[in-house]
Amino acid sequence: MIVLHPVLEILGTRDFGLWPVADSGTYGFLPLSGRLGTAEVGTAVMRIAECNTVDPVDEDRPQRPADPLGGFLHGLLTMEDLFAAGGLRVTDTATGVTLLPGCCNGLDERRDWFEVLDGDGWAGFGHDPSPLAERVGDTVRLTVDTERADSPVIELPVTDLRRLLAGAERDLAGFLRTATEWTTRYVPGHATAVAAAPARALVLPAPTEGRVGPTP
């Protein structure tokens, strides 16, 4: 069976104390959905904030505040274009082969999967590893790492991939609803702005808009 999940790249949660987070070790991928527990949602919000922790270079943007919470959330609260490291993880449970997003890939780039189905017929998703998806007739061939001559591959029908991609969008919409509820408890002073940030990073409408699916 082929399974597909939207995943967020996690570098580790050690010494983080602004809100509860799950112990993620040093590196891994967190599947996003509405089924996450409180600590896992906290981990996801932490990581999205980390991905957008940059000091302002534009004099028109506000400077980073001195308080720890405001300083950590500064990018989420002030930047329009946000990034969430990760992508789509595809696993063939029969063979154990897993395709993971590579370095520098973002969850917003999952839209490129639709190029594989309906556009140019191929797309890459980062490097180290360098995964590639290609359409060959009615089949999609997934190469785990094109830098390896002996790279494992996964093949699945186009119709199955469409179904799996639709499920990933539902998972992300569920995560946004859960994250919105989380903000009112753990960052009540910034709840509205922080709740809107993951939607921008994932290129999804805010949950209150009632839509599911990637922005064209």
C-alpha positions in Angstrom: 0.0 0.0 0.0 1.2 3.5 -0.8 0.7 6.2 1.9 1.4 9.9 1.6 1.6 12.5 4.4 2.5 16.2 4.5 5.4 16.5 6.8 7.3 19.3 8.5 11.0 19.1 8.9 12.0 19.2 12.6 15.6 20.0 13.7 15.0 19.3 17.4 13.2 20.7 20.4 15.9 20.6 23.1 15.9 23.6 25.6 12.7 25.1 24.1 10.5 26.5 26.9 8.1 29.0 25.6 5.3 26.4 25.4 4.9 22.6 25.5 6.6 20.7 22.7 7.1 17.0 21.9 10.5 15.5 22.3 11.5 15.0 18.6 15.1 14.0 19.1 17.6 15.8 16.9 16.1 15.6 13.4 13.0 14.1 11.8 9.7 14.8 10.0 6.4 15.5 11.8 3.3 14.5 9.8 0.7 17.3 10.0 -3.0 16.6 10.5 -5.9 17.4 12.8 -5.0 14.4 14.9 -1.9 15.9 16.5 -1.7 16.2 20.2 -1.1 19.5 22.0 2.6 19.1 22.3 2.9 18.1 18.6 1.0 21.2 17.5 3.4 23.2 19.7 6.3 21.6 18.0 4.9 22.4 14.6 4.3 26.1 15.5 7.8 26.3 17.0 9.3 25.0 13.8 7.4 27.3 11.5 8.5 30.2 13.7 12.1 28.9 13.5 11.9 28.8 9.7 11.1 32.4 9.6 13.4 33.8 12.3 15.3 36.5 10.4 16.3 40.0 11.5 14.6 42.7 9.5 16.7 44.4 6.8 14.0 46.8 5.8 13.9 49.9 7.9 10.1 50.0 7.5 9.7 46.7 9.3 9.6 46.8 13.1 12.6 45.7 15.0 12.7 42.4 17.0 11.2 43.0 20.5 13.3 42.2 23.5 10.8 39.9 25.2 11.5 36.2 24.5 8.0 35.3 23.2 7.6 38.4 21.0 11.2 38.0 19.7 10.7 34.3 18.8 7.4 35.0 17.0 8.7 38.2 15.3 9.0 36.6 11.8 5.5 35.1 12.0 4.0 38.4 13.1 5.7 40.7 10.7 6.6 38.8 7.5 4.1 38.4 4.7 5.8 35.5 2.9 6.5 32.6 5.2 8.3 29.3 4.7 7.7 25.8 6.3 10.5 23.3 5.6 9.3 19.9 4.5 7.0 18.6 1.9 5.2 15.3 1.1 6.5 11.9 2.4 5.5 8.9 0.3 5.9 5.3 1.7 5.4 2.0 0.0 4.5 -0.1 3.0 5.0 -3.4 1.0 8.7 -2.6 0.3 9.5 -0.1 3.0 10.8 2.4 0.4 10.1 6.0 1.5 10.5 9.2 -0.5 11.3 12.2 1.7 11.5 15.9 0.7 15.1 17.1 0.4 16.9 20.1 1.9 15.5 23.6 1.1 12.1 22.1 0.0 9.0 23.8 1.5 5.5 22.5 2.1 4.3 25.2 -0.3 6.1 23.3 -3.1 3.7 20.4 -2.8 1.7 22.3 -5.5 4.4 21.0 -7.9 3.0 17.5 -7.6 0.1 18.8 -9.7 2.6 19.7 -12.4 3.5 16.0 -12.5 -0.1 15.1 -13.0 -1.3 17.9 -15.3 1.6 20.0 -16.4 5.2 19.2 -17.5 5.0 15.7 -16.1 7.9 15.9 -13.6 9.1 17.8 -10.5 12.0 17.7 -8.1 11.7 18.3 -4.4 15.0 19.6 -2.9 18.4 18.0 -2.6 20.5 15.8 -0.3 18.5 13.6 -1.1 17.2 14.7 -4.5 13.8 13.2 -5.0 12.0 13.3 -8.3 8.5 12.5 -9.5 7.8 11.7 -13.1 4.6 10.8 -15.0 5.0 7.9 -17.4 1.6 7.4 -19.1 -0.9 6.5 -16.4 1.8 5.8 -13.8 3.9 8.1 -11.6 7.4 7.0 -10.9 9.0 8.4 -7.7 12.8 8.2 -7.5 14.0 8.6 -3.9 17.4 10.2 -4.8 18.4 10.9 -8.3 22.0 11.3 -7.2 22.2 7.6 -6.6 22.5 5.2 -9.5 20.8 2.5 -7.4 18.1 4.7 -5.9 15.0 3.0 -4.8 11.8 3.9 -6.6 8.1 3.8 -6.0 5.5 3.5 -8.7 1.8 4.2 -8.4 -1.2 4.9 -10.7 -2.0 8.6 -11.5 -5.5 8.1 -10.1 -4.1 6.9 -6.8 -1.7 9.9 -6.5 -4.6 12.3 -7.1 -6.5 10.6 -4.2 -3.5 10.7 -1.9 -2.9 14.4 -2.7 -6.5 15.3 -1.9 -6.1 13.5 1.4 -2.9 15.5 2.2 -4.9 18.7 1.7 -7.5 17.5 4.1 -4.8 16.7 6.6 -3.3 20.2 6.3 -6.7 21.8 6.7 -7.3 19.7 9.8 -3.9 20.8 11.2 -4.8 24.5 10.6 -8.0 24.1 12.6 -6.2 22.4 15.4 -3.4 25.0 15.4 -6.0 27.8 15.6 -7.5 26.3 18.7 -4.0 25.8 20.1 -3.1 29.5 19.8 -5.9 30.7 22.0 -4.5 28.7 24.9 -0.7 29.1 24.5 -0.2 32.4 22.8 -3.4 34.3 23.6 -1.8 37.7 23.2 -0.9 36.9 19.6 -3.5 34.3 18.8 -5.0 35.8 15.7 -1.7 36.6 14.0 -0.1 33.3 14.9 -3.1 31.3 13.8 -3.0 33.0 10.4 0.8 32.4 10.0 0.7 28.6 9.3 -2.0 29.1 6.6 0.3 31.5 4.8 3.3 29.2 5.2 1.3 26.3 3.8 -0.4 28.4 1.1 -3.8 27.5 2.3 -6.9 29.6 3.2 -7.4 30.3 6.8 -9.6 27.7 8.5 -12.5 30.1 9.0 -12.7 30.5 5.2 -13.9 27.0 4.9 -11.9 26.0 1.9 -9.6 23.1 1.4 -6.9 22.9 -1.3 -3.7 24.5 -2.5 -3.9 28.1 -3.8 -3.4 28.0 -7.6 
